[in-house]
Amino acid sequence: MATSVSAPVSGVPSASFPGTAAFSKTKTKNKKKHFVHQKVKVFRASDPLLSVFMWGVNHSINELNQVPIPVMLLPDDFKANSKIKVNNHLFNRENLPSHFKFKEYCPQVFRNLRERFGIDDLDYQASLTRSPPYSENEAHYSRFLLSYDRTLAIKEISSEDVADVHSLLSHYHQYIVKCHGNTLLPQFLAMYRLSVDSEDNYMLVMRNLFSHRLAVHRKYDLKGSLVSREASDKEKVKELPTLKDMDFLNNSQKVYVDEEQMKVFMEKLKRDVEFLVQLKIMGYSLLLGIHDVQRAEQEEEEDQRQEEDETENPVTVGSYSTSPEGIASYLNSHKPLGPGEFDSGIDVYAIKSADGAPQKEVYFMGLIDILTQYDAKKKAAHAAKTVKHGENR
């Protein structure tokens, strides 16, 4: 579907620039109700690209809500796209560029995936449009952003990655259906192209592997190899460095989970890796984030001492601030959580440490970087490493 629009971006009636739409009657009756105030939305971000992203997500979800959910997906759904070209002759620089294009890839497929991952479209919309996504590393340009409520991750990808997602998507969808969304794989939720100033930018939206409320204190990118698998000195001085396999061993790092949790985790990992091997995908890692509950409580106590005068909206101990709208909204308003606690429906990659562990921790573990296929170039690189270091490292 291609549409061309010519309209101002601010001060327009809600019919031209809709706010969050009312929930669709086609949703299953078991899902929680949404009470939505209709309003004119102004997508204001410091980066014009983010304003376009927010506008596009809002537009695409509103459009999807007008279309009945198909009984089943067809092969054409995996090739489909929806795009819109906007020419704002009366534009306001604070809001949106004067000309831009927005394209959504395979909208019905990703809509189905969001449902299978337990993410309601209106919550998804609110998480990405209520406030601009942001980078945790504000000092440097980042290709990786988080939604304001930290439930979603937005990764800027290449056109080659877009092609890889397309080649993977049908297999990926079948696998998610088969395992009922119970996987350590990235949860792909949408893919977009934003065209601003004649430049194309591609965005892949996923569920945040880490928690929306529990801070991660240590982080490891693990491949099961020791060859060139130590973080650089430059990386290690960062506030939250991404450590690697050698660092895991050198730090005598351990993950303490009970036998039942370990069994479930290993079954998922084995099944997911077999799926990746079948598709000749390589280069993936197991990302491990560790939340130290005692450290989080100490940090929260220090923050409270420093902010004695601020009594409004206290934050739950050991947590990030929470949001009134979006994917975590229902949980935040109905089920207060204590130190080290999480809701497994939102923090789907989280595992509590075993009762007998030396210290109380929460682990976040999932597979990342699954878009690299084992081509001739990678084969040559692997052969070179094998010659230099041997096969079994």
Secondary structure, 3 states (H helix, E strand, C coil): CEEEEECCCCCCCCCCCCCCCCCCCCCCCCCCCCCCCCCCCCCCCCCHHHHHHHHHHHHHHHHHCCCCCCCCCCHHHHCCEEEEEEECCCCCCCCCCCEEEEEEECHHHHHHHHHHCCCCHHHHHHHHHCCCCECCCCCCCCCEEECCCCCEEEEEECHHHHHHHHHHHHHHHHHHHHCCCCCCCCCEEEEEEEEECCEEEEEEEEECCCCCCECCCEEEEECCCCCCCCCCHHHHCCCCCEECHHHHHHCCCCCCCCHHHHHHHHHHHHHHHHHHHHCCECCCEEEEEEEEHHHHHHHHHHHHHHCCCCCCCCCCCCECCCCCCCCCHHHHHHCCCCCCCCCCCCCCCEEECCCCCCCCEEEEEEEECCCCECCHHHHHHHHHHHHHHCCCC
